[in-house]
Amino acid sequence: MLDAVAKMAEKDIGPLVVMDGEELVGIITERHYSRGVFLKGRASPTTLVREIMERNVTHVRPEQSEVVGIISIGDLLKSIISKQKFVIDELVHYIHG
C-alpha cells in the first residue's frame, strides 16, 4: 500500500488501477486508503493493495482488456460545471446585449 500511496502522490492523482499482467483486477483510491488503512489503524507498509482495493470495476467492453483511461466523479463534475458556466455566460451576454 505504501508504494501505491507514493505513486498517487508522485503523479498527483487519487486513483490507481490495479493490473495483473494485462488484466484489470481492481482500483485503489485515496478513499480506500483513508478508510481501509488509516482509520483502521493499519500500517501502510504491511497492508497489501489487494486487501482493500475495489474488485468490482466496470469497464467499457468485456472484450477490451487494455486500460485506456479512467473517469472520476471529479471529471464529471468539471464537465457539468463547464457546460453550465458556458450557458450562464451566454445568457448574461444575451441579457446585456
C-alpha positions, 0 to 999 in steps of 0.5 A: 500500500505504501508504494501505491500511496507514493505513486498517487502522490508522485503523479498527483492523482487519487486513483490507481488501477490495479493490473495483473499482467494485462488484466484489470483486477481492481482500483485503489483510491485515496478513499480506500486508503483513508478508510481501509488503512488509516482509520483502521489503524493499519500500517501502510507498509504491511497492508497489501493493495489487494486487501482493500482495493475495489474488485468490482470495476466496470469497464467499457467492453468485456472484450477490451482488456487494455486500460485506456483511461479512467473517469472520476466523479471529479471529471464529471463534475468539471464537465457539468460545471463547464457546460453550465458556466458556458450557458450562464455566460451566454445568457448574461451576454444575451441579457446585456446585449 
